[in-house]
């Protein structure tokens, strides 16, 4: 007779429950990062709202705390500053005692145009902010995750990392590198039960991507190649992040989860 394996117990909120977890989300004062923070808090996590400006961070934290008192703090940080990122980690530990989940969402794209014309300064900024800063943060949070033998790291990449572009080539290069960063780290950190994954959104209606959709003609053109015939909304990405951070994603690592309305199919 075959042995019947019992599933490990889960809380009343099910596989997606994040009660007792602490999540740091960069670029979370608006757009995809904010949606992820709000949904993680809704699932019980304590969340740290972070972007460059203090005011917007505090506004989002206040909204979350109205719904779930004590579940959010604001710690502004510039991802281009290693000192700022260390302060973000230190302030989180001071407030909540630990970091269980890291979402590297903040990114930069200061140049639109031919890869042949990009200035060195712009190219370096894209690579520094979109790859190196992510690695800095991951280096800062993994020691405690390794000690606990538990952690989830999520990098918000892009479908740009899966295909070429004539206008945002350097950004796409950085997002492809983030996918490889996740694969490398999944190999290194997997034995310590730390999962590292990417989410690759399609075109989402955020301020960050406004240049690609901010006219009726631009939005119609962009959405026409998507089977669902619409662009993404920030909240369309939040569920994927909750999955990857929760018990539901416990056997998922080193992967890039494409959430793009079907545009790459």
HUPE-V751694 format. One record per helix or strand of 3 or more residues. SS is the DSSP state (alpha for helix, beta for strand). FROM is the first residue (numbers start at 0). TO is the last residue. Records with the same first field share a line. If there is no record, write none. Layout:
SS->FROM-TO + FROM-TO
//
This chain:
alpha->13-15 + 30-41 + 53-66 + 81-95 + 114-116 + 119-147 + 158-161 + 168-191 + 209-212 + 215-223 + 234-244 + 246-248
beta->21-25 + 45-49 + 71-73 + 100-103 + 150-155 + 193-200 + 255-258
//
